[in-house]
Amino acid sequence: MKKKIAIITGASSGIGQEFAFQLDEIMHELDEIWLIARRRERLEELAKVLETGCRTIAMDVTEERDMELFRNILATEDVSVRMLVNCAGYGLMGRFDGISIEEQLGMLEVNCKALTRMTYECIPYMCKNGRIIQLASSAAFVPQKNFAVYAAAKSYVLSFSRALREELRERDIWVTAVCPGPVETEFFDIAEKYASTLAVKKLTMVPPQKVVRDALRDSYHKKALSICSLPMKAFGILTKTVPHGWILSVMGLLK
Ligand SMILES: NC(=O)c1ccc[n+]([C@@H]2O[C@H](COP(=O)([O-])OP(=O)(O)OC[C@H]3O[C@@H](n4cnc5c(N)ncnc54)[C@H](OP(=O)(O)O)[C@@H]3O)[C@@H](O)[C@H]2O)c1
């Protein structure tokens, strides 16, 4: 019998870790949850407190060699992937010309390239009625001054997820893009290395528990998008109805 598994990248912290807690509570059919991130100790600590059996895979999702190893693990284990959650990611705020090119390209490597690769490697092992959850962001809705590369990267995730959803529909695999506004996680320890978040954005901060609860509910209902808070839902509608140039001008005035 194939092992029924869920795979979570970015499981060592924040939203990914919370997915592990909530899947452990609600997906009783799982034989294992595969936890992926670079910080091995964090993954092992997490595995200890979950009731579901876990496999911890300490790897850098941007490293070709690590990804090859992961591909081999998938190929040798007899698994049926019930759910893939791509949470590994980071963002850096600040002017484009004020952040090193390595860090800018690093954002594309993790948020776009690694997410795409991970999705590609897992799809052959996904079962009917399987789910893919991709962490995009409300930053995907409109270009963002001083968050230019991150917002563009998340627009990629959103666009990719929506197109992939249409391709996988016939295989009964359902893709949901999660688009939260600010979430209370370690994300900001990295994001604010060069510049701080707009104070007005911080007013809309939500806990990861809510983001994940809503994402799992929306994924269960096969929804294309999961936007967890009212202000972000309103922001999403605004970006579909008002010219982006106007929104950028107003956002430029905010502190
Ligand atoms: N927090 C927010 O406000 C917010 C809002 C919208 C969207 N998001 C998105 O949500 C996702 C999760 O963010 P979070 O808030 O949970 O941030 P977080 O607490 O900083 O978690 C980021 C996770 O990504 C992993 N990661 C980063 N680079 C990696 C790499 N090269 N290889 C493997 N794992 C890597 C980290 O693990 P290791 O360091 O152990 O590798 C960590 O587990 C990200 O895609 C983020 O862009 C966050």
The ligand as a MOL file (V3000), in Angstrom:
LIG
                    3D

  0  0  0     0  0            999 V3000
M  V30 BEGIN CTAB
M  V30 COUNTS 48 52 0 0 0
M  V30 BEGIN ATOM
M  V30 1 N 4.6010 36.6830 7.0830 0
M  V30 2 C 4.0030 37.4120 6.1710 0
M  V30 3 O 3.6550 38.5790 6.3990 0
M  V30 4 C 3.6640 36.8190 4.8300 0
M  V30 5 C 2.6550 37.4270 4.0660 0
M  V30 6 C 2.3360 36.9080 2.8220 0
M  V30 7 C 3.0010 35.8070 2.3400 0
M  V30 8 N 3.9780 35.2270 3.0930 0 CHG=1
M  V30 9 C 4.6810 34.0770 2.5170 0
M  V30 10 O 4.4370 32.9530 3.3350 0
M  V30 11 C 5.5280 32.0360 3.2390 0
M  V30 12 C 5.9620 31.6400 4.6410 0
M  V30 13 O 6.4410 32.7930 5.3040 0
M  V30 14 P 6.4230 32.9500 6.8800 0
M  V30 15 O 5.6790 34.1810 7.1880 0
M  V30 16 O 6.0260 31.6890 7.5230 0 CHG=-1
M  V30 17 O 7.9720 33.2790 7.1300 0
M  V30 18 P 9.0550 32.5480 8.0560 0
M  V30 19 O 8.5030 32.3220 9.4110 0
M  V30 20 O 10.2950 33.3610 7.8960 0
M  V30 21 O 9.2300 31.1270 7.3340 0
M  V30 22 C 9.9290 30.9780 6.1260 0
M  V30 23 C 10.2570 29.5220 5.9420 0
M  V30 24 O 10.9180 29.3550 4.6770 0
M  V30 25 C 12.0370 28.4990 4.8730 0
M  V30 26 N 13.0520 28.7900 3.8710 0
M  V30 27 C 13.5200 29.9870 3.4910 0
M  V30 28 N 14.4820 29.8380 2.5770 0
M  V30 29 C 14.6200 28.5060 2.3710 0
M  V30 30 C 15.4730 27.7150 1.5460 0
M  V30 31 N 16.3910 28.2680 0.7310 0
M  V30 32 N 15.3590 26.3590 1.6010 0
M  V30 33 C 14.4530 25.7810 2.4220 0
M  V30 34 N 13.6160 26.4750 3.2170 0
M  V30 35 C 13.7070 27.8180 3.1970 0
M  V30 36 C 12.5160 28.8350 6.2940 0
M  V30 37 O 13.2400 27.7470 6.8550 0
M  V30 38 P 14.8160 27.6740 7.1190 0
M  V30 39 O 15.2970 29.0650 7.4020 0
M  V30 40 O 14.9410 26.7270 8.2580 0
M  V30 41 O 15.3490 27.1170 5.8390 0
M  V30 42 C 11.1900 28.9800 7.0180 0
M  V30 43 O 10.7200 27.7190 7.4350 0
M  V30 44 C 6.5990 32.7430 2.4050 0
M  V30 45 O 6.5210 32.3020 1.0850 0
M  V30 46 C 6.1950 34.2070 2.4720 0
M  V30 47 O 6.6380 34.9170 1.3600 0
M  V30 48 C 4.3230 35.6990 4.3240 0
M  V30 END ATOM
M  V30 BEGIN BOND
M  V30 1 1 1 2
M  V30 2 2 2 3
M  V30 3 1 2 4
M  V30 4 1 4 5
M  V30 5 2 4 48
M  V30 6 2 5 6
M  V30 7 1 6 7
M  V30 8 2 7 8
M  V30 9 1 8 9
M  V30 10 1 8 48
M  V30 11 1 9 10
M  V30 12 1 9 46
M  V30 13 1 10 11
M  V30 14 1 11 12
M  V30 15 1 11 44
M  V30 16 1 12 13
M  V30 17 1 13 14
M  V30 18 2 14 15
M  V30 19 1 14 16
M  V30 20 1 14 17
M  V30 21 1 17 18
M  V30 22 2 18 19
M  V30 23 1 18 20
M  V30 24 1 18 21
M  V30 25 1 21 22
M  V30 26 1 22 23
M  V30 27 1 23 24
M  V30 28 1 23 42
M  V30 29 1 24 25
M  V30 30 1 25 26
M  V30 31 1 25 36
M  V30 32 1 26 27
M  V30 33 1 26 35
M  V30 34 2 27 28
M  V30 35 1 28 29
M  V30 36 1 29 30
M  V30 37 2 29 35
M  V30 38 1 30 31
M  V30 39 2 30 32
M  V30 40 1 32 33
M  V30 41 2 33 34
M  V30 42 1 34 35
M  V30 43 1 36 37
M  V30 44 1 36 42
M  V30 45 1 37 38
M  V30 46 2 38 39
M  V30 47 1 38 40
M  V30 48 1 38 41
M  V30 49 1 42 43
M  V30 50 1 44 45
M  V30 51 1 44 46
M  V30 52 1 46 47
M  V30 END BOND
M  V30 END CTAB
M  END
